[in-house]
Amino acid sequence: MNDSEVLTLREWRRKRLLTQEELAAKVGVTFTTISNWETGEAPPRVRNIRKLAEALSVAPEQIIFPPLKPKKVAA
């Protein structure tokens, strides 16, 4: 692996052969939270970015998160 490789969270998870459930257990969150981070539904907190990086054996700056989806406003 290239030490400076930058990939999305989903790409890193798949490269490490982890399911959302397995990564969630390593980070201490639910698999739904992992899904939300991978799809841009919600951003991870800084402490969770560190936990993700550790679980994936990469530096935090090597993980790209998708743009956040706009919240739907009730009419």
N, C-alpha and C positions, 0 to 999 in steps of 0.2 A: 504494500500500500504506500502511496505517496504521502509523506507527512503533511503536505500542504493541500491535500485534496479537500475540496469543498463540495458537499452534497446536501440535498434536502434531508430532513429528518426521516422521511419515508425511505429514501434511498439508502441511508446509513442503516436503518433498521433491517431492511431486506438484505443488504450486503452482509450484515452480521447474522443473518438467518434467524431473526427473532420475529415472533408474532407480536401484535399490539399488546396482547395479554402478557406475554413474557417481558416485554420492555416496561410495561406498566408496573409489574411486580418489582422489577429492579429499581424503578424510580420512586415507587410508593404512591402511585396514582391509579385511577381506573383506566381500563382500556378505552373507554369513551373519551377520556381526557386526551389520551395519545391520539385518537382519531381526530379530535377537535384541533389539536396542534398541527397535525399533518394536513388538514384541509383548510386551515385558516379561519375556522369558526371561533377560535379563542387563542390568545397568545400565552405562552408559558411564562411563569414568573422567573426571575433571574436565578433563584436558588434551584429551580427545576431544570433550567438550562444546564447548570453545572452538573446536576445529577444525571441528566441525559448524556452529557459528554462523557462522564465517567463510565456509565453503563455501556456506552458504545466505543469506549477507548479512543476518543478523539478529543481535540481541543474544542472548547465552546464555539470559537469563531469559525470552525469548520462545518457547523450545522446551519443550513439555510432554512428559514421558516417561510411558508407562503404568505402573501399579503392577506391581511385580515379582510374577511367578507363584511360588507356593510350590514349593520343591524337593520332589520325590518322595523319600520315605525308603524304602530297601530294607528289606523285612521280615526 
